Amino acid sequence: MILLVASSCDRINQLRTPPPAPIPDQIFQMTLHDIRLGDGVPVGVDLSVRWNLTGEIDFAGTYVSPERYDSLILSARCKELVAALANTFPSVDSLFSVDRVPFMNALKDQLQNGLAETGIEMKEVMVSTIIFPQTFLSSMEKTGLREQELTAIRQQKVLEIERAKAAKEQAVAQGEVSVAQAEARGRLERIEADIESSRRKRELAQAETQRQVAETQAKSEKKRLELLAEADLTKQKGLKKLEISHLRELDQVAVDKQKALDLAEFESQMQLANLCEENPAYATFLVNRELASHVQIAVLPSNGQDHMLGQFLQQNTMEK
């Protein structure tokens, strides 16, 4: 009976005893130096390993403490595994540029798998820094500066070439504009000269027509006076006959005069038609002037000749 009571008390005490507290994760940090790559250049690595116990092992009897396990086991294994992995990467140049991330990932996998053992779990491996030799960094820095200088020089040359090209294109364009302006001025001067020549020809034709008309009128008047004088002298011999003859002569003179005027007008119209055919702008001007003469509005063309045609219209208006 006493034994049964004792067994019951032991079970009750066991139920009342709290379970052991969980073992916290251990963090091991270290910096590995003189890790040789495939080309023999040494690098360093800053890394951290988070680990914990997963089974019941005599950790205290074997390793004494986690710190001693870190210094005796993890440190040596990390150096061994990292050295073996680093030797597979060919050069420090590739590690500095394209192989940095692959190296860090491979290093994590290598340590994650290589450090684990029975009863110990490697929860996480962190590679914080790859330490490159200072001479290599200085050389890369100088190389980078030289590359920046070369890039700046190349960019400056490209800018100078572009500026020279732009200046050349601008000069060519300016030359083309100057040539076009000179050609336009030449065409304008030729048109103005043709207009002036036509105007002078028309004025000469009008003057010649007026001279011929005046000459015809003078001859007619002279003839009329002569006929009148002769009529006075021969009035008694046949006034009626002379009067009829005189009227016929006057009619003939009028007919001749009209023919001369018609001929002069025809020549003037022909010259004007030729001028209009050669200069459509002037023809438009004449049509607009004829319309304006009825409505008192002057319409001028807007093709660059308005200043001369305006002066010509103003001169003709003053003459009228």
Summary of the structure (lengths in Angstrom):
residues: 320
radius of gyration: 61.1
end to end distance: 160.1
largest distance: 206.4
contacts: 785
relative contact order: 0.06
helix: 73%
strand: 11%
